[in-house]
Amino acid sequence: MMVEFRNVNLLPFPLAKRIAYFHSFVIMERDYKRLEHNGAEMSGKRTRSYRCAVHHRDREVSSENDFHLLLEDPTLFARMVHLVAMEMLPEERDRKYYQERYTCCPPPFFIICVTLLELGVFAWYAWGSGGVAAAAGPVPVDSPLVYRSDRRRELWRFLTYSVVHAGWLHLAFNLLVQLAVGLPLEMVHGAARCAAVYLAGVLGGSLAASVLDPDVCLAGASGGVYALLAAHLANALLNFHTMRYGAVRLVAALAVASCDVGFAVHARYTKEAPPVSYAAHVAGALAGLTIGLLVLKHAQARLWERLLWWAALGAWAACTLFAVLYNVFSAPVDELHYLPPDPPPDPGF
């Protein structure tokens, strides 16, 4: 006589084990039906692994690799999140976790606000010049936002120069790279971390220009843009073996950056006055290289990588301190009228 239950031959087992097996299966079947009934309205919130287990239990799939055939087509938002995860995260487990958890709340507002501000300032100056925007300049050197070495006492200029651009070609390049790199970075790492890297690049660019190239003015968001680009590329290089198309992305980024820096150097030494400094490009990249690796979330690092990052941070902090002290104690003569006048001598002495 064959005693079977759910395609399992129970005859070789003692009677007690048969009863226990049947009893345990009834309990499991009852619990499963209760979970399925109570979670019917939460089907959209179930994870991929849970749904795969349900389909595997019902013999609808033979393995997890075939599970994607049963899923509905992903939405546009899901495709975007998947693309961001594949491009910005090095580890596969981090990519899956990010795709399941990301809800775009809060949205990447920092990069969007900075982009709108730069567009608004450019439109304002274009409207003030008769509604015509040139492809490459001129720079509104009389603007209270542009950095100038003879106005270094006006401290806001060390940051506000990034919202003024020398022509729509300069603006278009910075906005394109800023959105292409900054938006995914902010979606993954958050607004605070992305803002820290961006502002560090902007500040590093103005400080470097004040020391290395003080005879020119400074305009454009290249310092912040190159900081974001360098931070992402440095993180990709440290996880090169797990990043997709790492070599292609590195070569493409270096080619674009080289063309932009070459154009800035050419404009610096061939154009008529007022010249615009290119030091912000290099200083912004160095700031992003150091600050980004410490601020942005990354895979678990090895000991030598952490030591290298802290050494780079120390070097960047030392350079920043030197530039600040240089600007404080080496004011040029034509800047003295910004200082408060000396008090009159006491007539009693």
C-alpha positions as CSV (number, residue, x, y, z in Angstrom):
1,M,0.0,0.0,0.0
2,M,1.3,3.4,-1.0
3,V,0.7,6.2,1.5
4,E,1.4,9.6,-0.2
5,F,0.7,13.2,0.8
6,R,1.7,16.0,-1.6
7,N,3.8,13.7,-3.7
8,V,5.7,12.5,-0.6
9,N,5.8,8.8,0.2
10,L,5.0,8.5,3.9
11,L,5.0,4.7,4.2
12,P,8.6,4.2,5.2
13,F,8.1,6.6,8.2
14,P,6.7,5.6,11.5
15,L,3.1,6.6,12.3
16,A,4.2,9.4,14.6
17,K,6.3,11.0,12.0
18,R,3.5,10.7,9.4
19,I,1.1,12.5,11.8
20,A,3.7,15.2,12.6
21,Y,4.5,15.8,8.9
22,F,0.8,16.1,8.1
23,H,0.2,18.4,11.0
24,S,3.1,20.7,10.2
25,F,2.1,21.0,6.6
26,V,-1.5,21.9,7.6
27,I,-0.2,24.7,9.8
28,M,2.1,26.0,7.1
29,E,-0.7,25.9,4.6
30,R,-3.0,27.8,6.9
31,D,-0.4,30.5,7.8
32,Y,0.4,31.0,4.1
33,K,-3.2,31.5,3.2
34,R,-3.7,33.9,6.0
35,L,-0.6,35.9,4.9
36,E,-1.8,35.9,1.3
37,H,-5.3,37.1,2.3
38,N,-4.1,39.9,4.7
39,G,-1.4,41.1,2.2
40,A,-3.6,41.2,-0.9
41,E,-3.8,45.0,-0.7
42,M,0.0,45.3,-0.2
43,S,1.0,43.4,-3.3
44,G,2.7,46.5,-4.7
45,K,4.9,46.8,-1.6
46,R,6.2,43.2,-1.6
47,T,9.9,42.8,-2.3
48,R,11.2,40.9,-5.3
49,S,12.5,38.0,-3.2
50,Y,9.1,37.5,-1.5
51,R,7.1,37.4,-4.7
52,C,9.7,35.1,-6.2
53,A,9.2,32.7,-3.3
54,V,5.4,32.8,-3.7
55,H,5.7,32.0,-7.4
56,H,8.3,29.3,-6.8
57,R,6.0,27.7,-4.2
58,D,3.2,27.6,-6.7
59,R,5.5,26.0,-9.3
60,E,5.1,29.0,-11.7
61,V,8.9,29.4,-12.0
62,S,11.7,27.0,-11.6
63,S,14.4,29.5,-10.5
64,E,14.8,33.2,-9.7
65,N,16.4,33.9,-13.0
66,D,13.0,33.2,-14.7
67,F,11.1,35.4,-12.4
68,H,11.4,38.5,-14.4
69,L,9.2,36.9,-17.1
70,L,6.2,37.1,-14.8
71,L,6.6,40.7,-13.7
72,E,4.9,43.6,-15.4
73,D,6.8,46.2,-17.4
74,P,8.7,48.6,-15.1
75,T,7.6,52.2,-15.0
76,L,9.7,55.1,-16.3
77,F,10.6,56.0,-12.7
78,A,11.7,52.4,-12.0
79,R,13.9,52.5,-15.1
80,M,15.5,55.8,-14.1
81,V,16.2,54.5,-10.6
82,H,17.7,51.3,-12.1
83,L,20.0,53.3,-14.4
84,V,21.1,55.6,-11.6
85,A,21.9,52.6,-9.4
86,M,23.9,50.9,-12.1
87,E,25.9,54.0,-12.9
88,M,26.6,55.3,-9.4
89,L,26.8,52.3,-7.1
90,P,29.7,49.8,-7.3
91,E,28.2,46.8,-5.4
92,E,25.4,44.7,-6.7
93,R,23.7,44.4,-3.2
94,D,23.8,48.2,-2.9
95,R,22.2,48.6,-6.3
96,K,19.3,46.2,-5.4
97,Y,18.8,47.8,-2.0
98,Y,18.7,51.3,-3.6
99,Q,16.2,50.2,-6.2
100,E,13.9,48.8,-3.6
101,R,14.1,51.7,-1.2
102,Y,14.4,54.9,-3.2
103,T,11.2,56.9,-3.4
104,C,12.5,60.4,-4.6
105,C,11.4,61.9,-1.3
106,P,13.0,64.4,-0.9
107,P,13.8,65.1,-4.5
108,P,17.3,66.2,-5.6
109,F,16.5,69.9,-5.0
110,F,20.0,71.3,-4.5
111,I,21.3,70.7,-8.1
112,I,17.9,71.9,-9.5
113,C,17.9,75.1,-7.4
114,V,21.5,75.9,-8.3
115,T,20.7,75.3,-12.0
116,L,17.7,77.5,-11.9
117,L,19.6,80.2,-10.1
118,E,22.4,80.2,-12.7
119,L,19.9,80.4,-15.5
120,G,18.1,83.3,-13.8
121,V,21.3,85.3,-13.3
122,F,22.3,84.7,-16.9
123,A,18.9,85.8,-18.2
124,W,19.1,88.9,-16.0
125,Y,22.4,90.1,-17.4
126,A,21.4,89.2,-20.9
127,W,18.3,91.3,-20.6
128,G,20.3,94.1,-19.1
129,S,22.6,94.1,-22.2
130,G,19.7,94.5,-24.6
131,G,18.3,90.9,-24.7
132,V,21.3,89.5,-26.6
133,A,23.5,86.8,-25.1
134,A,26.9,86.2,-26.7
135,A,28.3,82.7,-27.1
136,A,31.5,83.5,-25.2
137,G,31.4,86.6,-23.1
138,P,31.9,89.3,-22.1
139,V,32.1,88.8,-18.4
140,P,30.1,91.4,-16.4
141,V,33.2,92.5,-14.4
142,D,31.2,95.2,-12.6
143,S,28.8,92.7,-11.2
144,P,28.8,92.4,-7.4
145,L,28.8,88.6,-7.8
146,V,32.0,88.2,-9.9
147,Y,35.2,87.5,-8.0
148,R,37.9,90.1,-8.4
149,S,41.1,90.3,-6.4
150,D,40.6,94.0,-5.7
151,R,37.2,93.2,-4.1
152,R,38.4,90.3,-2.0
153,R,37.1,91.9,1.2
154,E,33.6,91.3,-0.1
155,L,33.6,87.8,1.1
156,W,30.4,86.7,-0.7
157,R,32.3,86.9,-4.0
158,F,34.2,83.8,-3.1
159,L,31.0,81.8,-3.7
160,T,28.7,83.9,-5.8
161,Y,31.0,84.0,-8.8
162,S,29.7,80.5,-9.6
163,V,26.3,81.8,-10.7
164,V,27.7,84.2,-13.4
165,H,28.8,82.9,-16.7
166,A,30.8,84.2,-19.7
167,G,28.3,83.6,-22.5
168,W,25.7,80.9,-23.2
169,L,28.3,78.4,-24.4
170,H,30.1,78.5,-21.0
171,L,26.7,78.2,-19.3
172,A,25.5,75.3,-21.4
173,F,28.6,73.2,-20.8
174,N,28.5,73.7,-17.1
175,L,24.7,73.0,-16.8
176,L,25.0,69.9,-18.9
177,V,27.7,68.4,-16.8
178,Q,26.2,69.6,-13.6
179,L,22.8,67.9,-14.3
180,A,24.3,64.8,-15.8
181,V,26.6,64.1,-12.9
182,G,25.1,66.1,-10.0
183,L,21.5,64.8,-10.2
184,P,22.4,61.1,-10.0
185,L,25.0,61.9,-7.2
186,E,22.3,63.7,-5.2
187,M,19.8,61.0,-5.8
188,V,22.2,58.4,-4.3
189,H,24.1,60.4,-1.6
190,G,21.6,63.1,-0.6
191,A,21.5,66.9,-0.9
192,A,23.8,67.7,2.1
193,R,26.7,65.6,0.8
194,C,26.3,66.7,-2.7
195,A,26.2,70.4,-1.6
196,A,29.3,69.9,0.5
197,V,31.3,68.6,-2.5
198,Y,30.0,71.3,-4.8
199,L,30.6,74.2,-2.5
200,A,34.0,72.9,-1.6
201,G,34.9,73.0,-5.3
202,V,33.5,76.5,-5.7
203,L,35.4,77.9,-2.7
204,G,38.6,76.0,-3.7
205,G,38.4,77.6,-7.1
206,S,38.2,81.2,-5.9
207,L,40.9,80.7,-3.2
208,A,43.2,79.1,-5.8
209,A,42.6,82.0,-8.2
210,S,43.3,84.6,-5.5
211,V,46.7,83.1,-4.9
212,L,47.9,81.7,-8.3
213,D,46.2,84.1,-10.7
214,P,45.2,87.3,-8.9
215,D,45.3,89.6,-11.9
216,V,42.1,88.2,-13.5
217,C,38.4,87.9,-12.5
218,L,36.6,84.7,-11.9
219,A,33.1,83.6,-13.2
220,G,31.3,80.4,-13.8
221,A,30.4,77.2,-11.9
222,S,33.4,75.2,-13.2
223,G,34.8,74.7,-9.7
224,G,31.7,73.0,-8.4
225,V,31.1,71.1,-11.6
226,Y,34.6,69.7,-11.7
227,A,34.4,68.8,-8.0
228,L,31.3,66.7,-8.6
229,L,32.9,65.1,-11.6
230,A,36.2,64.3,-9.8
231,A,34.4,62.9,-6.8
232,H,32.4,60.5,-8.9
233,L,35.3,59.4,-11.0
234,A,37.6,58.9,-8.0
235,N,34.9,56.7,-6.4
236,A,34.6,54.8,-9.6
237,L,38.3,54.2,-9.9
238,L,38.6,52.8,-6.4
239,N,35.8,50.3,-7.3
240,F,36.9,49.9,-10.9
241,H,36.5,46.1,-10.9
242,T,32.8,46.4,-10.1
243,M,31.8,49.4,-12.1
244,R,30.3,49.0,-15.6
245,Y,32.3,50.5,-18.5
246,G,34.8,52.0,-16.1
247,A,37.5,52.6,-18.7
248,V,35.1,54.1,-21.2
249,R,33.6,56.5,-18.7
250,L,37.1,57.5,-17.5
251,V,38.4,58.2,-21.0
252,A,35.2,60.2,-21.9
253,A,35.3,62.3,-18.8
254,L,39.0,63.1,-19.2
255,A,38.4,64.0,-22.9
256,V,35.6,66.4,-22.0
257,A,37.5,67.9,-19.1
258,S,40.7,68.4,-21.2
259,C,38.8,70.2,-23.9
260,D,37.1,72.5,-21.5
261,V,40.3,73.3,-19.6
262,G,42.2,73.8,-22.9
263,F,39.5,76.3,-24.0
264,A,39.8,78.1,-20.7
265,V,43.6,78.4,-20.9
266,H,43.3,79.6,-24.5
267,A,40.8,82.2,-23.6
268,R,43.0,83.3,-20.6
269,Y,46.0,84.2,-22.7
270,T,44.6,85.2,-26.1
271,K,41.4,87.2,-25.3
272,E,41.3,90.9,-24.7
273,A,40.8,92.2,-21.2
274,P,39.2,91.3,-18.9
275,P,40.7,87.8,-18.8
276,V,39.1,85.0,-16.8
277,S,41.0,82.6,-14.7
278,Y,41.2,78.8,-15.3
279,A,42.5,78.0,-11.8
280,A,39.0,77.1,-10.6
281,H,38.9,74.1,-12.9
282,V,42.0,72.4,-11.4
283,A,41.3,73.5,-7.8
284,G,37.7,72.3,-8.0
285,A,38.7,68.9,-9.3
286,L,41.3,68.6,-6.5
287,A,38.6,69.6,-3.9
288,G,36.2,67.1,-5.3
289,L,38.9,64.4,-5.3
290,T,39.6,64.9,-1.6
291,I,36.3,66.0,-0.1
292,G,34.2,63.7,-2.2
293,L,35.9,60.5,-1.2
294,L,35.3,61.3,2.5
295,V,31.8,62.8,2.3
296,L,30.1,60.6,-0.3
297,K,28.9,57.1,0.7
298,H,31.1,54.4,-0.8
299,A,31.8,50.7,-0.5
300,Q,33.8,49.5,2.5
301,A,37.3,50.7,2.0
302,R,40.6,49.1,2.8
303,L,43.0,50.5,5.3
304,W,45.4,52.0,2.8
305,E,42.5,53.8,1.1
306,R,41.4,55.4,4.3
307,L,44.9,56.5,5.1
308,L,45.2,57.9,1.6
309,W,42.0,59.8,1.9
310,W,42.9,61.3,5.3
311,A,46.3,62.4,3.9
312,A,44.6,64.0,0.9
313,L,42.2,65.8,3.3
314,G,45.1,67.1,5.4
315,A,46.8,68.4,2.2
316,W,43.6,70.1,1.1
317,A,43.0,71.7,4.5
318,A,46.6,73.0,4.6
319,C,46.2,74.6,1.2
320,T,42.9,76.1,2.1
321,L,44.3,77.6,5.3
322,F,47.3,79.0,3.5
323,A,45.0,80.6,0.9
324,V,42.8,82.1,3.6
325,L,45.8,83.6,5.5
326,Y,47.2,84.9,2.2
327,N,44.0,86.8,1.5
328,V,43.8,88.2,5.0
329,F,47.4,89.5,5.3
330,S,48.4,90.4,1.8
331,A,45.8,92.9,0.7
332,P,46.9,95.0,-2.4
333,V,47.2,98.8,-2.2
334,D,44.0,99.4,-4.3
335,E,42.0,97.5,-1.7
336,L,42.8,99.6,1.3
337,H,39.8,101.8,0.8
338,Y,37.6,98.8,1.8
339,L,39.3,98.8,5.3
340,P,37.9,101.0,8.0
341,P,39.8,104.3,8.4
342,D,42.4,104.7,11.1
343,P,41.1,106.5,14.2
344,P,42.3,110.1,14.5
345,P,45.2,110.7,16.9
346,D,44.3,111.8,20.4
347,P,45.0,115.6,20.7
348,G,45.9,115.3,24.3
349,F,49.1,113.4,23.5
